[in-house]
Amino acid sequence: MKNLPHQPGVYLMKDKDKKVIYVGKAISLKNRVRQYFQSKKNMDAKVRAMVSHIDEFEYIVTDSEMEALILENNLIKEYKPQYNILLRDDKTYPYIKVTLNEYFPRVLKVRKVEKDKAKYFGPYTNAFIVNETLDVIKEIYPIRTCTRDIKRSIEKKERPCLNLYIKKCVGPCTGKVDEAEYMKMIYEIIDFLSGKSEDMISILEEKMRQAAKNLDFEEAATLRDKISSMKGMLERQKIVSASTIDQDYIAVAKEEDLSCVQVFFVRGGKVVGRENFIFDKSRNSQAEEIISSFIKQFYMSVNYVPKELVVDTDFEDMQIMSDWLSSKKGQKVQITVPQKGDKKHLLDLVRKNAFETIKQKSNLKMAKLERTVGVMKELQEFLQLDEMPIRVEAFDISNIQGVDSVGAQVVFVNGEKAKKLYRRYKIKSVDGPNDYASMEEIIRRRLKHPDLPDLILMDGGKGQVSVAKKVIAEEGLSIPVLGMYKDSRHKTLGLTTENQAVELSKHSLIYRFIASVQEEVHRFAISYHRSLRDKGMEKSELDEISGIGKTRKMALISEFKTIERLKNATMEELASVEGMNKKSAQAVFEHFRKGQKSD
């Protein structure tokens, strides 16, 4: 640390495996890094935990604090360090672009703001609203949507597109459209997108009345729906201030291990959208650290920055962040923390929404825990087990009259599917349809591998349970085994031991879990069996015999099980197979006899 410079830069903390666990920036690398290794008295729990894992660090010197800020964010994105606050959401928001930089401008949806003299509106958090708005604009104003070079089209007298003939475009490419009249439409659209929407609604309502008067009720209904959508959109754009500058209101809420940042996008004095962002690994982080991390990560990736960010707490890098955002935007960007007035009132509303989002997330998390770990606890009590079953495995057999007999194993860990642990077994020691012997084989093979289950479920009744318990006892192990039995309609009914069956309530968590396990293991077994059967049917010596198609081939395989037995079959045995006749039986019989003679 003695060799650290008094210069701005970025530092990377690494653990004993050389993995980057934290990235930070500093005005003075020497002063900032030294703080981590001084007295731990004033450190919060998160920093203490991080410091205990630091094995080494490296640093990068920069020319300015702003350079350090940008480099820090890029390194966080690259390494995703364990102790940095990481923003989950990485969204690109849509904008509405009016191409004032083009001859006869267009109005379109884009996801990138460029310095091209076009006019942009947004960002919008709801792409559906953008699409609805564009539909309404196209309905009222017959402006062009094509990407043609209009001047070139006029010079070359190119043929206009279909939109001219169906009256969806006035056809500027024909050279017969007055540019001033066209631009009048464009400026009316700009007024609407700027919040002056009353004129457009009036035009739509007049069109709807006219359509109804002409008995075109389908068109009138379409217009009615568009008016309703537009009014809904305008209602969402609540007036919040007399100020016309673009603002983002940002507030943070923390409860237990969840942190949420809520943003209200205010454009032209109206809330045009809102979004919430959940942070990972932020349990012990302070609100100011969360806000700072959010602003760096969010505004580094978006194309548009408003003139003012209104936040609910001061943070360390406010001034340098304001300078960086101003540089990005090309004009002054303020970061303010209001203490009273309209801005404070709206910020309180934003924070309230952030807490509401956390409440919803917590409820979802609790519901998931109830469906997973909760059901395991119930299962423990129901089965009177000494410990909660963490790993549950289920087994099933699938075949058609013993052909391509296979076994399947599905695994649930803490009540959730662990698909990477699923296994498939091709039955090796059993010839013919013997599900008990097949199950005995796969259980025996399974128990030779580590990570044994805490509970085994068999897709079957008492017989399957007995088979599994016998194998487990022979291996000198103690694993509880239950069968999952069904009713006459093949629906899960309950659980069974060797001696007793218990029907489960269909409204219980245990029933839902058992039913999902039984459905999953059956699906997995069937899919494996089908893949083997289809593979076996794709190529076979029977394919070379005239008159033997897929149906007869499957029937012969099902009857004789192996090619060897088929080769030794008599004419009468071949002809007696379902779907076969004397001619096809003769063809099979002679095919294999020819092969024997040539050998």
C-alpha positions as CSV (number, residue, x, y, z in Angstrom):
1,M,0.0,0.0,0.0
2,K,3.0,2.3,0.5
3,N,3.5,2.3,-3.3
4,L,-0.1,3.5,-4.1
5,P,-0.1,6.9,-5.8
6,H,-2.1,10.0,-4.7
7,Q,-3.9,10.0,-8.0
8,P,-7.4,9.2,-9.3
9,G,-8.0,5.7,-10.5
10,V,-9.8,2.3,-10.1
11,Y,-8.9,-0.5,-7.8
12,L,-9.8,-4.2,-8.1
13,M,-10.0,-6.4,-5.0
14,K,-9.3,-10.1,-5.5
15,D,-9.8,-13.2,-3.4
16,K,-7.3,-16.2,-3.0
17,D,-8.6,-17.6,-6.3
18,K,-7.6,-14.4,-8.1
19,K,-11.3,-13.7,-8.7
20,V,-12.3,-10.0,-8.7
21,I,-14.8,-9.5,-5.8
22,Y,-15.0,-5.7,-5.8
23,V,-14.3,-2.8,-8.1
24,G,-14.1,0.8,-6.8
25,K,-12.9,4.2,-7.9
26,A,-11.1,6.9,-6.0
27,I,-9.9,10.5,-6.2
28,S,-6.8,9.3,-4.3
29,L,-6.0,5.7,-4.7
30,K,-3.7,5.8,-1.7
31,N,-6.2,7.3,0.7
32,R,-9.2,5.2,-0.4
33,V,-7.6,1.7,-0.5
34,R,-5.8,2.3,2.8
35,Q,-9.3,2.8,4.5
36,Y,-10.2,-0.8,3.9
37,F,-7.2,-2.1,6.0
38,Q,-7.5,0.3,9.0
39,S,-9.7,-0.1,12.0
40,K,-12.9,-2.2,11.3
41,K,-14.8,-0.3,14.0
42,N,-16.7,2.0,11.7
43,M,-17.1,-0.5,8.8
44,D,-20.5,-1.8,8.0
45,A,-21.1,-5.6,7.8
46,K,-20.8,-5.8,4.0
47,V,-17.3,-4.1,3.9
48,R,-16.0,-6.3,6.8
49,A,-17.1,-9.4,4.9
50,M,-15.5,-8.2,1.8
51,V,-12.2,-7.3,3.4
52,S,-12.0,-10.7,5.1
53,H,-11.8,-12.3,1.6
54,I,-9.3,-9.9,0.0
55,D,-6.0,-11.7,-0.9
56,E,-4.6,-9.1,-3.2
57,F,-5.5,-6.0,-5.2
58,E,-4.5,-4.2,-8.3
59,Y,-5.2,-0.7,-9.5
60,I,-5.4,1.4,-12.7
61,V,-4.4,5.1,-12.6
62,T,-6.5,7.5,-14.7
63,D,-6.1,11.2,-15.6
64,S,-9.3,12.3,-13.9
65,E,-12.1,11.2,-11.5
66,M,-14.5,11.2,-14.4
67,E,-12.3,8.7,-16.3
68,A,-12.2,6.6,-13.2
69,L,-16.0,6.7,-12.9
70,I,-16.5,5.4,-16.5
71,L,-13.7,2.8,-16.1
72,E,-15.2,1.6,-12.8
73,N,-18.6,1.0,-14.4
74,N,-17.1,-0.8,-17.4
75,L,-15.1,-3.1,-15.1
76,I,-18.2,-3.8,-12.9
77,K,-20.0,-4.9,-16.1
78,E,-17.1,-7.1,-17.2
79,Y,-16.4,-8.9,-13.9
80,K,-19.8,-8.7,-12.1
81,P,-18.0,-8.6,-8.7
82,Q,-19.6,-10.3,-5.7
83,Y,-19.6,-7.2,-3.4
84,N,-20.6,-4.6,-6.0
85,I,-24.3,-3.7,-6.3
86,L,-25.4,-5.1,-9.6
87,L,-28.4,-3.9,-11.6
88,R,-30.3,-6.9,-13.0
89,D,-32.3,-5.0,-15.6
90,D,-30.5,-4.1,-18.8
91,K,-33.3,-2.8,-20.9
92,T,-33.3,-0.6,-24.0
93,Y,-36.3,1.7,-23.9
94,P,-38.2,2.8,-27.1
95,Y,-38.5,6.3,-28.3
96,I,-40.7,8.0,-30.9
97,K,-38.6,9.7,-33.5
98,V,-39.7,12.4,-35.9
99,T,-37.2,12.5,-38.7
100,L,-37.0,16.3,-39.2
101,N,-33.6,15.7,-40.8
102,E,-35.3,14.1,-43.8
103,Y,-37.1,15.6,-46.8
104,F,-40.8,14.8,-46.0
105,P,-40.2,13.4,-42.4
106,R,-41.4,10.1,-41.0
107,V,-42.6,9.1,-37.5
108,L,-41.2,5.8,-36.2
109,K,-40.2,3.8,-33.1
110,V,-36.4,3.6,-32.3
111,R,-34.3,2.4,-29.4
112,K,-31.3,4.7,-29.9
113,V,-31.1,8.4,-29.7
114,E,-28.6,9.9,-32.2
115,K,-27.4,13.5,-32.8
116,D,-29.0,13.7,-36.3
117,K,-31.2,16.8,-35.9
118,A,-34.3,14.5,-35.6
119,K,-36.8,15.1,-32.7
120,Y,-37.1,12.3,-30.1
121,F,-39.9,11.7,-27.6
122,G,-39.4,9.3,-24.7
123,P,-38.1,7.0,-23.3
124,Y,-41.3,5.0,-22.9
125,T,-41.2,2.1,-20.5
126,N,-44.2,0.4,-22.3
127,A,-43.6,-0.5,-25.9
128,F,-47.3,-1.2,-26.3
129,I,-48.1,2.4,-25.6
130,V,-45.6,3.5,-28.3
131,N,-47.2,1.1,-30.9
132,E,-50.7,2.3,-30.0
133,T,-49.5,6.0,-30.3
134,L,-48.0,5.3,-33.7
135,D,-51.1,3.5,-34.9
136,V,-53.3,6.5,-33.9
137,I,-50.9,8.9,-35.7
138,K,-51.0,6.8,-38.9
139,E,-54.8,6.6,-38.7
140,I,-55.2,10.4,-38.6
141,Y,-52.2,11.6,-40.7
142,P,-51.4,10.0,-44.1
143,I,-47.6,10.5,-43.7
144,R,-45.1,8.3,-45.4
145,T,-43.6,5.2,-43.6
146,C,-41.2,4.1,-46.4
147,T,-37.5,4.5,-46.4
148,R,-37.2,5.9,-49.9
149,D,-35.1,8.9,-50.9
150,I,-38.0,11.1,-51.9
151,K,-36.0,13.5,-54.1
152,R,-34.5,10.6,-56.0
153,S,-37.9,9.0,-56.4
154,I,-39.4,12.2,-57.8
155,E,-36.4,12.7,-60.2
156,K,-36.6,9.1,-61.5
157,K,-40.5,9.1,-61.5
158,E,-40.6,5.9,-59.5
159,R,-43.9,4.2,-59.0
160,P,-45.5,4.9,-55.6
161,C,-46.3,2.1,-53.2
162,L,-49.6,0.6,-52.2
163,N,-50.1,3.1,-49.3
164,L,-50.9,5.9,-51.8
165,Y,-53.8,3.9,-53.4
166,I,-55.3,2.8,-50.1
167,K,-55.1,6.4,-48.8
168,K,-52.6,5.6,-46.0
169,C,-50.1,8.1,-47.5
170,V,-50.4,11.3,-49.5
171,G,-47.5,10.1,-51.7
172,P,-44.7,12.7,-51.5
173,C,-42.7,10.4,-53.9
174,T,-45.0,11.5,-56.7
175,G,-43.8,15.1,-56.5
176,K,-47.4,16.3,-56.3
177,V,-47.5,17.0,-52.5
178,D,-47.0,20.5,-51.1
179,E,-44.2,20.3,-48.6
180,A,-45.7,23.1,-46.4
181,E,-49.0,21.2,-46.1
182,Y,-47.1,18.0,-45.3
183,M,-45.0,19.8,-42.6
184,K,-48.2,21.1,-41.1
185,M,-49.2,17.5,-40.3
186,I,-45.7,16.8,-38.9
187,Y,-45.9,19.8,-36.5
188,E,-49.4,18.8,-35.4
189,I,-47.9,15.3,-34.6
190,I,-45.1,17.0,-32.6
191,D,-47.6,19.0,-30.6
192,F,-49.5,15.8,-29.8
193,L,-46.4,14.0,-28.7
194,S,-45.5,17.1,-26.6
195,G,-48.7,16.7,-24.7
196,K,-51.2,18.9,-26.7
197,S,-53.5,16.0,-27.5
198,E,-57.0,17.5,-27.4
199,D,-57.0,18.3,-31.1
200,M,-56.2,14.8,-32.1
201,I,-58.9,13.3,-29.9
202,S,-61.4,15.7,-31.4
203,I,-60.4,14.6,-34.9
204,L,-60.7,10.9,-34.0
205,E,-64.1,11.5,-32.4
206,E,-65.3,13.3,-35.5
207,K,-64.1,10.4,-37.7
208,M,-65.9,7.9,-35.4
209,R,-69.2,9.8,-35.7
210,Q,-68.8,10.0,-39.5
211,A,-68.1,6.3,-39.7
212,A,-71.2,5.5,-37.6
213,K,-73.3,7.8,-39.8
214,N,-72.1,6.0,-42.9
215,L,-73.1,2.7,-41.2
216,D,-69.5,1.6,-41.1
217,F,-69.8,0.2,-37.6
218,E,-66.6,-1.8,-37.7
219,E,-64.5,1.3,-38.5
220,A,-66.4,3.2,-35.8
221,A,-65.6,0.5,-33.3
222,T,-61.9,0.5,-34.3
223,L,-61.8,4.3,-33.8
224,R,-63.6,4.1,-30.5
225,D,-60.9,1.7,-29.3
226,K,-58.1,4.0,-30.4
227,I,-59.7,6.9,-28.6
228,S,-60.0,4.8,-25.5
229,S,-56.3,3.8,-25.7
230,M,-55.3,7.4,-26.2
231,K,-57.3,8.6,-23.3
232,G,-55.9,5.9,-21.2
233,M,-52.4,6.9,-22.2
234,L,-53.1,10.5,-21.4
235,E,-54.6,9.6,-18.0
236,R,-51.3,7.8,-17.2
237,Q,-49.5,11.0,-18.1
238,K,-50.4,12.8,-14.9
239,I,-49.6,16.5,-14.7
240,V,-47.0,16.8,-11.9
241,S,-45.4,20.2,-12.4
242,A,-45.6,23.4,-14.3
243,S,-42.0,22.9,-15.4
244,T,-41.5,21.7,-19.0
245,I,-38.0,20.4,-18.6
246,D,-37.5,16.6,-18.7
247,Q,-36.8,15.0,-15.3
248,D,-36.3,11.6,-13.8
249,Y,-37.4,11.1,-10.2
250,I,-35.4,8.4,-8.4
251,A,-36.1,6.9,-5.0
252,V,-34.8,3.8,-3.2
253,A,-36.5,1.4,-0.7
254,K,-34.9,-1.2,1.4
255,E,-36.4,-4.0,3.4
256,E,-34.4,-7.0,4.8
257,D,-32.5,-8.5,1.9
258,L,-34.3,-6.7,-1.0
259,S,-33.5,-3.3,-2.4
260,C,-35.6,-1.5,-5.1
261,V,-35.0,1.7,-7.0
262,Q,-38.1,3.2,-8.5
263,V,-37.9,5.8,-11.4
264,F,-40.7,8.1,-12.6
265,F,-40.0,9.5,-16.1
266,V,-41.4,13.0,-16.3
267,R,-41.5,14.7,-19.7
268,G,-43.0,18.1,-20.3
269,G,-44.4,18.2,-16.8
270,K,-46.1,14.8,-17.1
271,V,-45.3,11.3,-15.8
272,V,-45.0,9.3,-19.1
273,G,-43.8,6.1,-17.5
274,R,-42.2,4.4,-14.5
275,E,-39.9,1.5,-13.9
276,N,-38.5,-0.4,-10.9
277,F,-35.1,-2.0,-10.6
278,I,-34.1,-4.8,-8.2
279,F,-30.5,-4.9,-7.0
280,D,-28.5,-8.1,-6.3
281,K,-26.2,-8.4,-3.2
282,S,-27.4,-5.2,-1.7
283,R,-28.5,-6.5,1.7
284,N,-26.0,-4.4,3.8
285,S,-25.7,-1.5,1.4
286,Q,-26.7,2.0,2.3
287,A,-29.3,4.0,0.3
288,E,-26.8,6.5,-1.0
289,E,-24.5,3.6,-2.3
290,I,-27.5,2.0,-4.1
291,I,-28.6,5.4,-5.7
292,S,-25.0,6.1,-6.8
293,S,-24.6,2.6,-8.3
294,F,-28.0,2.8,-10.1
295,I,-27.2,6.2,-11.7
296,K,-23.8,5.0,-12.9
297,Q,-25.1,1.7,-14.4
298,F,-28.4,2.9,-15.8
299,Y,-27.4,6.2,-17.4
300,M,-24.2,4.6,-18.8
301,S,-26.3,2.4,-21.0
302,V,-29.3,4.6,-21.9
303,N,-29.2,6.9,-24.9
304,Y,-31.2,9.8,-23.4
305,V,-30.4,11.8,-20.3
306,P,-33.0,14.3,-18.9
307,K,-32.0,17.8,-17.8
308,E,-32.6,17.0,-14.1
309,L,-32.4,13.9,-11.9
310,V,-34.4,14.3,-8.7
311,V,-33.2,11.9,-6.0
312,D,-34.2,11.2,-2.5
313,T,-30.8,11.1,-0.8
314,D,-27.4,12.8,-1.1
315,F,-24.5,10.6,-2.2
316,E,-20.8,11.0,-2.4
317,D,-20.3,11.3,-6.2
318,M,-23.1,13.8,-6.9
319,Q,-21.0,16.5,-8.4
320,I,-18.8,14.3,-10.5
321,M,-21.9,12.3,-11.7
322,S,-23.6,15.6,-12.7
323,D,-20.4,16.6,-14.7
324,W,-20.3,13.2,-16.4
325,L,-24.0,13.3,-17.3
326,S,-23.6,16.8,-18.6
327,S,-20.7,15.7,-20.8
328,K,-22.8,12.8,-22.1
329,K,-25.8,15.0,-22.8
330,G,-23.9,17.9,-24.2
331,Q,-25.7,20.4,-21.8
332,K,-26.0,21.0,-18.1
333,V,-27.6,18.1,-16.1
334,Q,-28.5,18.8,-12.5
335,I,-28.9,16.2,-9.7
336,T,-31.1,17.6,-6.9
337,V,-32.4,16.5,-3.5
338,P,-35.6,18.5,-2.7
339,Q,-36.5,19.1,0.9
340,K,-40.0,20.4,0.4
341,G,-42.5,21.5,-2.3
342,D,-43.9,19.7,-5.3
343,K,-40.7,17.8,-6.1
344,K,-40.5,16.4,-2.6
345,H,-44.2,15.4,-2.8
346,L,-43.7,13.5,-6.0
347,L,-40.5,11.9,-4.7
348,D,-42.4,10.6,-1.7
349,L,-44.9,9.0,-4.1
350,V,-42.0,7.4,-6.0
351,R,-40.6,6.0,-2.7
352,K,-44.0,4.7,-1.8
353,N,-44.2,2.8,-5.1
354,A,-40.7,1.4,-4.4
355,F,-41.8,0.0,-1.1
356,E,-44.9,-1.4,-2.8
357,T,-42.7,-3.2,-5.3
358,I,-40.6,-4.7,-2.5
359,K,-43.8,-5.9,-0.8
360,Q,-44.9,-7.6,-4.0
361,K,-41.5,-9.2,-4.5
362,S,-41.5,-10.4,-0.8
363,N,-44.9,-11.9,-1.2
364,L,-43.8,-13.8,-4.4
365,K,-40.7,-14.9,-2.6
366,M,-42.7,-16.2,0.4
367,A,-45.1,-18.0,-2.0
368,K,-42.2,-19.7,-3.8
369,L,-40.7,-20.8,-0.4
370,E,-44.1,-22.2,0.6
371,R,-44.2,-24.2,-2.7
372,T,-40.6,-25.5,-2.4
373,V,-39.0,-25.6,1.1
374,G,-42.4,-25.3,2.8
375,V,-43.7,-28.5,1.1
376,M,-40.5,-30.3,2.1
377,K,-41.2,-29.4,5.7
378,E,-44.8,-30.7,5.4
379,L,-43.5,-33.8,3.8
380,Q,-41.1,-34.4,6.7
381,E,-43.9,-34.1,9.2
382,F,-46.3,-36.2,7.2
383,L,-43.8,-39.0,6.8
384,Q,-42.4,-38.5,10.4
385,L,-38.9,-38.2,9.1
386,D,-36.0,-37.3,11.4
387,E,-34.7,-34.6,8.9
388,M,-36.3,-32.6,6.1
389,P,-35.8,-34.4,2.7
390,I,-33.6,-32.0,0.7
391,R,-33.0,-34.3,-2.3
392,V,-36.0,-36.3,-3.6
393,E,-35.6,-38.7,-6.5
394,A,-38.4,-40.4,-8.4
395,F,-38.2,-43.4,-10.8
396,D,-40.3,-44.9,-13.6
397,I,-40.2,-47.6,-16.2
398,S,-41.4,-47.2,-19.8
399,N,-41.7,-49.8,-22.6
400,I,-44.1,-51.3,-25.1
401,Q,-44.5,-55.0,-24.2
402,G,-40.9,-55.1,-23.1
403,V,-39.4,-53.5,-26.2
404,D,-36.9,-50.8,-25.7
405,S,-37.4,-50.9,-21.9
406,V,-36.0,-47.9,-20.2
407,G,-35.8,-46.3,-16.7
408,A,-36.0,-42.7,-15.8
409,Q,-34.8,-40.8,-12.7
410,V,-35.8,-37.2,-11.9
411,V,-34.4,-35.2,-9.1
412,F,-36.0,-32.4,-6.9
413,V,-33.7,-30.4,-4.6
414,N,-35.5,-28.2,-2.0
415,G,-38.8,-28.8,-3.8
416,E,-37.5,-27.6,-7.2
417,K,-36.6,-29.5,-10.4
418,A,-32.9,-30.1,-10.7
419,K,-32.8,-31.1,-14.4
420,K,-29.0,-31.3,-14.6
421,L,-29.2,-34.3,-12.2
422,Y,-31.8,-36.3,-14.2
423,R,-30.6,-39.7,-15.4
424,R,-31.8,-42.2,-18.0
425,Y,-31.2,-45.9,-17.9
426,K,-31.4,-48.4,-20.8
427,I,-32.4,-51.8,-19.3
428,K,-29.6,-54.3,-19.8
429,S,-30.4,-57.4,-17.7
430,V,-34.1,-57.9,-18.3
431,D,-35.7,-59.6,-21.4
432,G,-39.4,-58.9,-22.0
433,P,-42.0,-56.9,-20.1
434,N,-41.0,-57.2,-16.4
435,D,-41.3,-53.8,-14.7
436,Y,-40.3,-55.1,-11.3
437,A,-37.1,-56.6,-12.5
438,S,-36.4,-53.5,-14.6
439,M,-36.9,-51.3,-11.6
440,E,-34.7,-53.5,-9.5
441,E,-31.9,-53.0,-12.0
442,I,-32.1,-49.2,-12.2
443,I,-32.3,-48.8,-8.4
444,R,-29.3,-51.0,-8.0
445,R,-27.3,-49.0,-10.6
446,R,-28.4,-45.7,-9.0
447,L,-27.2,-46.7,-5.5
448,K,-23.7,-47.2,-6.8
449,H,-23.3,-43.4,-7.4
450,P,-22.7,-40.8,-4.7
451,D,-25.1,-38.0,-3.5
452,L,-27.8,-40.4,-2.4
453,P,-31.4,-39.1,-2.1
454,D,-33.1,-38.4,1.2
455,L,-36.4,-39.8,-0.2
456,I,-37.2,-42.1,-3.1
457,L,-40.6,-42.0,-4.8
458,M,-41.7,-44.8,-7.2
459,D,-44.2,-44.2,-10.0
460,G,-46.2,-47.3,-9.0
461,G,-47.8,-49.1,-6.1
462,K,-46.8,-51.4,-3.3
463,G,-44.9,-53.9,-5.6
464,Q,-42.5,-51.2,-6.8
465,V,-42.0,-50.0,-3.2
466,S,-41.1,-53.5,-2.1
467,V,-38.6,-53.9,-4.9
468,A,-36.8,-50.6,-4.1
469,K,-36.7,-51.4,-0.3
470,K,-35.3,-54.8,-1.0
471,V,-32.4,-53.4,-3.1
472,I,-31.7,-50.6,-0.5
473,A,-31.6,-53.1,2.3
474,E,-29.2,-55.4,0.4
475,E,-26.9,-52.4,-0.1
476,G,-26.9,-51.8,3.6
477,L,-28.5,-48.3,3.2
478,S,-31.5,-46.6,4.9
479,I,-33.6,-44.5,2.5
480,P,-37.3,-44.0,2.9
481,V,-39.3,-45.2,-0.1
482,L,-42.9,-44.4,-1.1
483,G,-45.0,-45.3,-4.1
484,M,-47.1,-42.7,-6.0
485,Y,-50.4,-44.4,-7.1
486,K,-53.1,-43.2,-9.5
487,D,-56.8,-43.6,-9.9
488,S,-58.6,-45.3,-12.8
489,R,-58.2,-42.2,-14.9
490,H,-54.4,-42.1,-14.4
491,K,-54.6,-39.1,-12.1
492,T,-52.4,-38.9,-9.0
493,L,-54.3,-40.2,-5.9
494,G,-51.8,-40.5,-3.1
495,L,-48.8,-42.2,-1.5
496,T,-48.3,-45.8,-0.5
497,T,-45.9,-47.9,1.6
498,E,-45.6,-51.7,1.3
499,N,-48.6,-52.1,3.5
500,Q,-50.7,-49.0,3.5
501,A,-52.0,-46.5,0.9
502,V,-52.9,-42.9,1.9
503,E,-55.1,-40.8,-0.3
504,L,-54.0,-37.1,-0.3
505,S,-56.2,-34.0,-0.3
506,K,-56.1,-32.4,-3.7
507,H,-55.9,-29.0,-2.1
508,S,-52.8,-29.8,0.0
509,L,-49.3,-28.7,-0.9
510,I,-48.0,-32.2,-0.6
511,Y,-50.5,-33.5,-3.2
512,R,-49.5,-30.7,-5.7
513,F,-45.9,-31.6,-5.2
514,I,-46.4,-35.4,-5.5
515,A,-48.6,-34.9,-8.6
516,S,-45.9,-32.7,-10.3
517,V,-43.2,-35.2,-9.5
518,Q,-45.2,-38.1,-10.9
519,E,-46.1,-36.2,-14.0
520,E,-42.4,-35.2,-14.5
521,V,-40.9,-38.7,-14.1
522,H,-43.5,-40.2,-16.4
523,R,-42.9,-37.5,-19.0
524,F,-39.1,-38.0,-18.8
525,A,-39.4,-41.8,-19.1
526,I,-41.8,-41.7,-22.0
527,S,-39.7,-39.1,-23.9
528,Y,-36.6,-41.3,-23.6
529,H,-38.4,-44.4,-24.6
530,R,-39.9,-42.7,-27.7
531,S,-36.5,-41.4,-28.7
532,L,-35.0,-44.9,-28.5
533,R,-38.0,-46.4,-30.3
534,D,-37.8,-43.8,-33.1
535,K,-34.1,-44.3,-33.4
536,G,-34.6,-48.1,-33.6
537,M,-37.2,-47.7,-36.3
538,E,-35.1,-45.3,-38.3
539,K,-32.6,-48.0,-39.3
540,S,-33.2,-51.8,-39.3
541,E,-32.4,-54.8,-41.4
542,L,-36.1,-55.0,-42.0
543,D,-35.9,-51.8,-44.0
544,E,-34.3,-53.8,-46.8
545,I,-37.3,-56.2,-47.2
546,S,-39.9,-55.4,-49.8
547,G,-43.4,-55.0,-48.4
548,I,-42.2,-54.3,-44.8
549,G,-43.1,-50.7,-43.8
550,K,-43.0,-48.9,-40.4
551,T,-46.2,-50.5,-39.1
552,R,-45.2,-54.1,-39.9
553,K,-41.6,-53.5,-38.7
554,M,-42.8,-52.3,-35.3
555,A,-45.2,-55.2,-35.1
556,L,-42.4,-57.7,-35.8
557,I,-40.0,-56.1,-33.3
558,S,-42.7,-56.0,-30.7
559,E,-43.5,-59.7,-31.2
560,F,-40.0,-61.2,-31.5
561,K,-38.0,-58.6,-29.4
562,T,-34.7,-59.3,-31.1
563,I,-33.4,-59.8,-34.7
564,E,-32.0,-63.2,-33.7
565,R,-35.4,-64.6,-32.7
566,L,-36.8,-63.1,-35.9
567,K,-34.3,-64.9,-38.0
568,N,-35.2,-68.2,-36.5
569,A,-39.0,-67.7,-36.8
570,T,-41.1,-70.1,-39.0
571,M,-43.3,-69.0,-41.8
572,E,-46.4,-69.7,-39.6
573,E,-45.0,-67.6,-36.8
574,L,-44.3,-64.7,-39.1
575,A,-47.7,-64.8,-40.8
576,S,-49.5,-64.8,-37.4
577,V,-48.1,-61.4,-36.5
578,E,-50.8,-58.7,-36.6
579,G,-50.6,-56.8,-39.9
580,M,-48.6,-59.5,-41.7
581,N,-49.9,-61.7,-44.6
582,K,-48.5,-64.7,-46.4
583,K,-46.6,-62.7,-49.0
584,S,-44.9,-60.4,-46.5
585,A,-44.1,-63.3,-44.2
586,Q,-42.6,-65.2,-47.2
587,A,-40.4,-62.1,-48.0
588,V,-39.1,-61.9,-44.4
589,F,-38.5,-65.7,-44.2
590,E,-36.6,-65.8,-47.5
591,H,-34.5,-62.6,-46.7
592,F,-33.0,-64.1,-43.5
593,R,-32.5,-67.6,-45.1
594,K,-30.6,-66.0,-48.0
595,G,-28.4,-64.3,-45.4
596,Q,-27.7,-67.6,-43.7
597,K,-26.7,-69.3,-47.0
598,S,-24.3,-66.5,-48.0
599,D,-22.7,-66.8,-44.5
